[in-house]
Amino acid sequence: RYKTRRTPRYKTMIPTRKPMASQRRHPVQKVIQKEIESLRAQIEHHNYKYYVETAPEISDLAFDSLIQRLQELENRYPPLVAPDSPSQRIGGKPLAGFQHVRHGSAMSSIENTYSDL
């Protein structure tokens, strides 16, 4: 809500209440938040296509570039990191029909096979 204060030459709108510090966001940060949300949605979609439907729509290189961009933005803007972000977890649910196998040595993740991105 705004109060109107009359001055001799013009009207001025004055906010009656300032937003709390946690509610204030820089306009650039809003754009970054939207990009992060878009990246998360794209990654979730492609994870589902790859892990559940076994029908990937994009190459591993393109998928890794989405993940890398998300990690870059989250590293630059730590308050925008969400616990359920694809960058905070690994893979998806395993498909039905696979048996559990115990490996002789620990299986390590190769994270990203493209080091020149």
Long-range contacts (C-beta under 8 A, 24 or more apart in sequence): 29-77, 29-80, 32-73, 32-76, 32-77, 32-80, 33-80, 35-73, 36-70, 36-73, 36-74, 36-77, 36-80, 39-66, 39-69, 39-70, 39-73, 40-70, 40-82, 40-85, 40-86, 42-66, 43-67, 43-70, 43-86, 44-86, 47-86, 47-91, 47-92, 48-92, 50-92, 51-91, 51-92, 51-93, 51-94, 51-95, 52-92, 52-93, 52-95, 54-95, 60-113, 60-114, 61-114, 61-117, 64-112, 64-113, 64-114, 64-117, 65-117, 67-112, 68-112, 68-117
